[in-house]
Amino acid sequence: MDLMFDISGFNNEKEEFSNSKKDVLKFLKIIGVDTRFVSYTPQKIYINNLRFSKFSRKREATFMKQYPEIEVVRNKLFQKICSKSSKHLALEIEPNSRILMTDDNFIIELLMEPYTRKYGVKLVYEGEYDLKVNPLILDDQVNDIFEGIFSGEGLNYSKKSDEVYPLINVPLDWINSFLEMDGQDILENENKNDLANSFSEFLEDVAPQYRENVVKAAEYIENKLEAEQ
């Protein structure tokens, strides 16, 4: 049930809420939104998880009265991306750690921003850090595995312990569909191995869920090899 309160109670104190990030998030908390499950930008608030954020339509209406210039984004595809990403990040991120971000990557900025509240992490762009972001996406991870196999080098599937991978479970078509809907620049497929790309395109036509299965198989084989050493 929505938090019940008289919005007119804010009228006399409205000037106390500026457009600063601190005040916007404070106002959201006051009206009952769990800000650990939304991503903040100065122009838009993106809902990561509708249920856990408790960002109902009534709360949105209350928020818009205070901040009519800030859009609330209820994009279901973005919420699916957040769900995929969070399952991986929950295993990688330590509370209160310093995370080195990549430059100019909009989707990663959105995914990582709530972790400043979820886990108390600090996002840094230079200097000392505990972990750093690797922008590897699901498609490139699978193509790397295929490239290693086709070149005779074996499985190319080794993640680094000092890195976090927000997009490693997220396919490129999901990312670009969301970015296009949001008016952002889309990402290019940077994998240049023609054979790996061709094989991926073939599998896409016959088995659309192949990426997740390839990664699971590679993880299983890698774990077995490590256990035998």
ZIGI-V928147 format. One line per field, one symbol per residue. psi: psi as a letter, one per 40 degrees, with the letter a starting at -180 (. if undefined). burial: + if it has 24 or more other ideal C-beta (glycine too) atoms within 12 Angstrom, else -. A space follows every 10 residues. Layout:
BEGIN
psi = ???
burial = ???
END
This chain:
BEGIN
psi = iihhihdeee deedeehaei dddddddddd eehheefihh iddihhhdhd dddfgidddd ddddddgeeh ihhfhddddd dddddddddd edhiieihhh iihfgddddd ddddedddef ihhieiaiid iihhehiddd dddddddddd eeeahgghii eeiigdedeh iddddddddd defihiiihe hehddddddd ddddddgded dddddddddd ddddddde.
burial = ---------- ------+--- +--++++++- +-++++++++ ---+++++++ --+++---++ -++--++--+ -++++-++++ ++++++-++- -++---++++ ++--++++++ +++++++++- +++------+ ++++++++++ ++++++++-- ----+++--- --++++++++ ++-+++-++- -+-+--+--- +-+--++-++ ---------+ +--++--+-- ---------
END
